[in-house]
Amino acid sequence: MSRTAAQVRQEFIDFFVKKCGHAFVPSSPVVPHDDPTLLFTNAGMNQFKPYFLGTQTPPWRRVANTQKCIRAGGKHNDLDDVGHDTYHHTFFEMLGNWSFGDYFKAEAIAWAWELLTQVWGIDSTRLHATYFRGDPAEHLEPDDEARELWLKILPPERVHAGSKKDNFWEMGDTGPCGPCSEIHIDLTPDKSGGKLVNAGDARVMEIWNLVFIQFNRGPDGRLTPLPARHVDTGMGFERVTGVLQGHNNNYATEAFTPIIEAVERLSGHEYGSRGVTRVGSLERENRYARMIAGDMRDEACRVIADHIRTLTFAITDGAVPDKEGRGYVLRRILRRAVRFGWQHLNLHEPFLCRLVDTVVAAMGDAFPELRKNPEHVKDVLREEEESFGRTLGRGIALFEDAAERARTDHHGEISGEDAFKLHDTYGFPIDLTEVMAQEKGLRVDIGEYERLMEEARERARAGGKAHVHHAEIPPELVAAFGATDDHHKYETERLTATIRGIIRLPEDGPASIVSDALRPGDRAGIVLDRTCFYAEAGGQVGDKGEIGGGSLRFDVEETTRVADAVIHVGTLVMGELKPGQQVEVAVDPHRQATMKNHTGTHVLNWALREVLGDGVMQKGSLVDHEKTRFDFSHNRAMTPEEIERVEALCNDVIRRDLPVHIREVPQAEALRINGLRAVFGERYPDVVRTMCIGVPVEQLVADPANAQWRKYSIEFCGGTHLKRTSEIEHFIIVSEEAVAKGVRRVVGMTGPTAKLIDECGEALVQRGEELLREAEGTRSVEQGAGATPGARGTGATGSDTGAPSSGRSSADTIAAGISELQNTLAGAVVPARHRARLRTIIEELQKRLKAEHKASAADAGTAVRQRVDSLLASATKVAGTTVLVAELPDAPVDQLKHAADIVKQKAGSAAIVFGVHVAEESSAGPSSPASGPASSSAGPPRPASGKALLLVAVTDDLVKKGIKAGDLVKTIAPIVGGGGGGPPTMAQAGGKQPEKLGEALAAAETWLRAKLA
């Protein structure tokens, strides 16, 4: 019967759990967060390494599971083959069963045969087995035991001897190892593929590998029997599912078909429309034929289907695309998929992010963690796709030009310079460029590319060095001084030492050894026989302090390490220094503040992981006496709520007064501790200083698999630390920002300074909330008072003059509050959570200010219309024309024009002149003729501040008589210290002397009467 993929997986587990007495252990993540030596989980045995090494007692005797695996980068790298054949994958499931000192070869072989032939019903005449034939050159005996066991099941012609390469497994250069026995299936039509076993032909492929771990290889290369023998088996889930479903390739199984169907819908390409994909060596021959023909659409579908599985699982388990380590491998995989989609399927918009839901639907039942946060996976992919998409088209165009040059000028070889430019400018990984070259029958000058890459690395290293004001110290210069004993840095801040050597460090010359004496003002590096100074390392800055005694004083400005010598760099202030002299060494008291920040950094690292998840990986740090700066992997900005939770967790650890435990532990033992955080790619010594906050390190080592350890901060660290967390006193985050794609930076502070800043920030928030309440109450008070801004008229229809109130409007109050908060924020160190709250308050105040301006403008318009109606009712006429000259309240100019139009409409023939005193513009919000608040008509005389606005309007009949608005405004504008103009029917002017508005209006009235008479 045909089985679904889910049935195949479950039948394997049920067979070993229910029939053979194995315990089921869930898959570990594909990202081995606690093993910095491993890029990805690449085999089912990874999580069981401590049991094979014998350093930990397994809680079970026999185990079975299905393990998520990624093989791309490092020793196991199938990336280049994926898509071009039908059975290599970057992500796959490995079905496995293990014995830890329990059963051995006989049971493993018998159970494998039973499951394959009796439970799954595979034709036994298609199965072949291999065994290790031995290796005399390495004194390895043949595995006759496995051979005899297979000969009881299979005829001799289907039992094959294999080489050390194919049939001997080793964990490393030393350690557990042993022979292995593989089961292969012959898929040729006539079962004639016996000679193709281990020949790299997909028509006869390996489906199960049984590893028998029975030896230990010592440093001398000799093998000795292990006291407890183990079994480690692995079977490719996708391969065996394809076999059981009768397919000749893995992509035809439902592990891939839903994804390929989704790609078909996105691209419009029907997968397999070019005919059935062939397998085996003929497939390889056709691969290059398809490359030359340019039809790579099916390959593109397979590449995308494979790579989206890898990316979805890896990002779910905490990895992110990055420029180094496992993150760079993911970025290469992603960009390879994007390039195939772009170039062969015409997918020019982000598409991988649109396939995540398909992967989750297909595999979420077996791996529920996929359903935890698929939106996060989509966000990461979308951002990466958009970033690469911005340069991909130009990069492909550059590649096409480079390929053309390779054909015509470079004998079929793309230059290393072009390959480097594709990498450096357009983000093309070199293996992507190589694949694209192969598709065109070309090659890449890798030697030149690597040379250019190394030059770029050297430039980056040089640019990344801190600027120093002294000569570099070559290691050979200090070699004669020997190693400095600096273990005292963990114990004391003061001791007596002897000078072993002095290195003069001139500003503009090479470093040199001082053979006589150092004089005051000389800058130098002092090497002592022992020191309590900490040399810069691991993100912690070097100590400052003094070397002295009596009348001697040498100020140490930085401490660094060259080879094994600790160099105290600084300036001699008084006295003289000679080699062999005994001195007093004292570390600056700032060391204590640095220790607070360093221990706080460890607490922060733990808290970030608790809040943001296991994807948080340290990318860098800087710890000094003022702050801690911590860089970590995360694809988005932290929310204010997340920042507050991280701070709260840190301060909870401080309040609990947990002990800080530090112990030197063999690296192999420390790496087994559950929850250990180490920097991937960092080289650690064989014995590493291990620090845990809250639990003795000895307890961790004794019970490394304990799940409780993930609740604690556990890290490798050579820095100086406090004894208890309460000594940190207080912790705050003052900023959170992006420093690179997928990398965030948090700056934190500790101690009494942090406490004071926190209290000041809290007070500032309270002030902001007080201003909000004031803003809410101000306008309601004004409205309750029934204030209506007014104005007085002058000229033919009125002789009184008016001025605005000197009282502050609600808009003024709000604007002043905004200005107060903005000015304080600009110059103050404020906790990030308080800064976020204050920004929200300022945004709310700005909304209120905008609404206030709008309401004030409406009030002003109403006041203007009311005043104009009143003035118009009592207006006099000159020669049949209504003349209205008046000073009005501050209002938007559009409102004034509208009022003038009303007068013209009602009067028929009219000449109108309006004058307005425009208030000063607020620094926190605009206050202009178009948007400023209205002023009250009552109050003391108007101060000479702000500006004057004049508006003149006349009806068409007056224009015909030669009375034009522009002429009048040009006449009166100079009176208020300004100028203006406009069309004949309406003109306006502004001036700097609003106190002369009355004079200007009087002049306007005189001018009009003269023209109309």
URUR-V42202 format. One record per residue. RES is the residue in one letter. OMEGA is omega as a letter, one per 30 degrees, with the letter a starting at -180 (NA if undefined). Layout:
BEGIN
RES_OMEGA + RES_OMEGA
END
This chain:
BEGIN
M_l + S_a + R_l + T_l + A_l + A_l + Q_l + V_a + R_a + Q_l + E_l + F_a + I_a + D_a + F_a + F_a + V_a + K_a + K_a + C_l + G_l + H_l + A_l + F_l + V_a + P_l + S_l + S_l + P_l + V_l + V_a + P_a + H_a + D_l + D_a + P_l + T_a + L_l + L_a + F_l + T_a + N_l + A_a + G_a + M_a + N_a + Q_a + F_a + K_a + P_a + Y_l + F_l + L_a + G_a + T_a + Q_a + T_a + P_l + P_l + W_l + R_l + R_a + V_l + A_l + N_l + T_a + Q_l + K_a + C_l + I_l + R_l + A_a + G_l + G_a + K_a + H_a + N_l + D_a + L_a + D_a + D_a + V_l + G_a + H_l + D_a + T_a + Y_l + H_a + H_l + T_l + F_l + F_l + E_l + M_l + L_a + G_l + N_a + W_l + S_l + F_a + G_a + D_a + Y_a + F_a + K_a + A_a + E_a + A_a + I_a + A_a + W_l + A_l + W_a + E_a + L_a + L_a + T_a + Q_a + V_a + W_l + G_l + I_l + D_a + S_a + T_l + R_a + L_l + H_l + A_l + T_l + Y_a + F_a + R_a + G_a + D_a + P_a + A_l + E_l + H_l + L_a + E_l + P_l + D_a + D_a + E_l + A_l + R_a + E_l + L_l + W_a + L_l + K_a + I_a + L_l + P_a + P_a + E_l + R_l + V_a + H_l + A_a + G_a + S_l + K_a + K_a + D_a + N_l + F_a + W_l + E_l + M_a + G_l + D_l + T_l + G_a + P_l + C_l + G_l + P_l + C_a + S_a + E_l + I_a + H_l + I_a + D_a + L_l + T_a + P_a + D_l + K_a + S_a + G_a + G_a + K_a + L_l + V_a + N_l + A_l + G_a + D_a + A_l + R_l + V_a + M_l + E_l + I_a + W_l + N_l + L_a + V_a + F_a + I_a + Q_a + F_l + N_l + R_a + G_l + P_l + D_l + G_a + R_l + L_l + T_a + P_l + L_l + P_l + A_a + R_a + H_l + V_l + D_a + T_l + G_l + M_l + G_a + F_a + E_a + R_a + V_l + T_l + G_l + V_a + L_l + Q_l + G_l + H_l + N_l + N_a + N_a + Y_l + A_l + T_a + E_l + A_a + F_a + T_l + P_a + I_l + I_l + E_l + A_l + V_l + E_a + R_a + L_a + S_a + G_l + H_l + E_a + Y_l + G_a + S_l + R_a + G_a + V_l + T_a + R_a + V_l + G_a + S_l + L_l + E_a + R_l + E_a + N_l + R_a + Y_l + A_l + R_l + M_a + I_l + A_l + G_a + D_a + M_a + R_l + D_l + E_l + A_l + C_a + R_l + V_a + I_a + A_l + D_a + H_l + I_l + R_l + T_a + L_a + T_l + F_a + A_a + I_l + T_a + D_l + G_l + A_l + V_l + P_a + D_a + K_a + E_l + G_a + R_l + G_l + Y_l + V_l + L_l + R_l + R_a + I_a + L_a + R_l + R_l + A_a + V_a + R_l + F_l + G_a + W_a + Q_a + H_a + L_l + N_l + L_a + H_l + E_l + P_a + F_l + L_a + C_a + R_a + L_a + V_a + D_l + T_l + V_a + V_l + A_a + A_a + M_a + G_l + D_a + A_a + F_a + P_a + E_l + L_a + R_a + K_a + N_a + P_l + E_l + H_l + V_l + K_a + D_a + V_a + L_a + R_a + E_l + E_a + E_l + E_a + S_a + F_a + G_a + R_a + T_a + L_a + G_l + R_l + G_l + I_l + A_l + L_l + F_l + E_l + D_a + A_l + A_l + E_l + R_l + A_l + R_a + T_a + D_a + H_l + H_l + G_a + E_l + I_a + S_l + G_l + E_l + D_l + A_l + F_l + K_l + L_l + H_a + D_a + T_a + Y_l + G_l + F_l + P_a + I_a + D_l + L_l + T_l + E_l + V_l + M_l + A_l + Q_a + E_l + K_l + G_a + L_l + R_a + V_l + D_a + I_a + G_l + E_l + Y_a + E_l + R_l + L_l + M_a + E_l + E_l + A_l + R_l + E_l + R_l + A_l + R_l + A_a + G_a + G_a + K_l + A_l + H_l + V_a + H_l + H_a + A_l + E_a + I_l + P_a + P_a + E_a + L_a + V_a + A_a + A_a + F_l + G_a + A_l + T_l + D_a + D_l + H_a + H_a + K_l + Y_a + E_a + T_l + E_a + R_l + L_l + T_a + A_l + T_l + I_l + R_a + G_l + I_l + I_l + R_a + L_a + P_l + E_a + D_l + G_a + P_l + A_l + S_a + I_l + V_a + S_a + D_a + A_l + L_a + R_l + P_a + G_l + D_l + R_a + A_l + G_a + I_l + V_a + L_l + D_l + R_a + T_l + C_l + F_l + Y_l + A_a + E_l + A_l + G_l + G_l + Q_a + V_l + G_a + D_l + K_l + G_a + E_l + I_a + G_a + G_a + G_a + S_a + L_l + R_l + F_a + D_l + V_a + E_l + E_l + T_a + T_a + R_l + V_a + A_a + D_a + A_l + V_a + I_l + H_a + V_l + G_a + T_l + L_a + V_a + M_a + G_l + E_a + L_l + K_l + P_a + G_a + Q_l + Q_a + V_l + E_a + V_a + A_l + V_l + D_l + P_l + H_l + R_a + Q_l + A_l + T_l + M_l + K_a + N_a + H_l + T_l + G_l + T_l + H_l + V_l + L_l + N_l + W_a + A_l + L_l + R_l + E_a + V_a + L_l + G_a + D_l + G_l + V_l + M_a + Q_l + K_a + G_l + S_l + L_a + V_l + D_a + H_a + E_a + K_l + T_l + R_a + F_l + D_a + F_a + S_l + H_a + N_a + R_l + A_l + M_l + T_l + P_l + E_l + E_l + I_a + E_l + R_l + V_l + E_a + A_l + L_l + C_a + N_l + D_l + V_l + I_a + R_a + R_l + D_a + L_l + P_l + V_a + H_l + I_a + R_l + E_a + V_l + P_a + Q_a + A_l + E_a + A_a + L_a + R_a + I_l + N_l + G_l + L_l + R_l + A_a + V_a + F_l + G_l + E_l + R_a + Y_l + P_a + D_l + V_a + V_l + R_a + T_a + M_l + C_l + I_l + G_a + V_l + P_a + V_l + E_l + Q_l + L_a + V_a + A_a + D_a + P_a + A_a + N_a + A_a + Q_a + W_l + R_l + K_a + Y_l + S_l + I_a + E_l + F_l + C_l + G_a + G_l + T_a + H_l + L_l + K_a + R_a + T_a + S_l + E_l + I_l + E_a + H_a + F_l + I_l + I_a + V_l + S_l + E_a + E_l + A_l + V_l + A_a + K_l + G_l + V_l + R_l + R_l + V_l + V_a + G_l + M_a + T_l + G_a + P_l + T_l + A_l + K_a + L_l + I_l + D_a + E_l + C_l + G_l + E_l + A_l + L_l + V_l + Q_l + R_l + G_l + E_l + E_l + L_l + L_l + R_l + E_l + A_l + E_a + G_a + T_a + R_l + S_l + V_l + E_a + Q_l + G_l + A_l + G_a + A_l + T_a + P_a + G_l + A_l + R_l + G_l + T_l + G_a + A_a + T_l + G_a + S_a + D_l + T_a + G_l + A_a + P_l + S_l + S_l + G_a + R_l + S_l + S_l + A_l + D_a + T_a + I_a + A_l + A_l + G_l + I_a + S_l + E_a + L_a + Q_a + N_l + T_a + L_a + A_a + G_a + A_l + V_a + V_l + P_a + A_a + R_l + H_l + R_l + A_l + R_a + L_l + R_l + T_l + I_l + I_l + E_l + E_l + L_l + Q_l + K_l + R_a + L_l + K_l + A_l + E_l + H_a + K_l + A_l + S_l + A_l + A_l + D_a + A_l + G_l + T_a + A_l + V_a + R_l + Q_a + R_l + V_l + D_l + S_a + L_a + L_a + A_a + S_a + A_l + T_l + K_l + V_a + A_l + G_a + T_l + T_l + V_a + L_l + V_a + A_l + E_a + L_l + P_l + D_a + A_l + P_a + V_l + D_l + Q_l + L_l + K_l + H_l + A_l + A_l + D_l + I_l + V_a + K_a + Q_a + K_a + A_a + G_l + S_a + A_l + A_a + I_l + V_l + F_l + G_a + V_l + H_a + V_a + A_l + E_l + E_a + S_l + S_a + A_a + G_a + P_l + S_a + S_l + P_a + A_a + S_a + G_l + P_l + A_l + S_l + S_l + S_a + A_l + G_a + P_a + P_a + R_l + P_a + A_l + S_a + G_l + K_a + A_l + L_l + L_l + L_l + V_l + A_l + V_l + T_a + D_a + D_l + L_l + V_l + K_l + K_l + G_l + I_a + K_a + A_a + G_l + D_a + L_a + V_l + K_l + T_a + I_a + A_l + P_a + I_l + V_l + G_a + G_l + G_l + G_a + G_l + G_a + P_a + P_a + T_a + M_a + A_l + Q_a + A_l + G_l + G_a + K_a + Q_a + P_l + E_a + K_l + L_a + G_l + E_a + A_a + L_l + A_l + A_l + A_l + E_l + T_a + W_a + L_a + R_a + A_a + K_a + L_a + A_NA
END
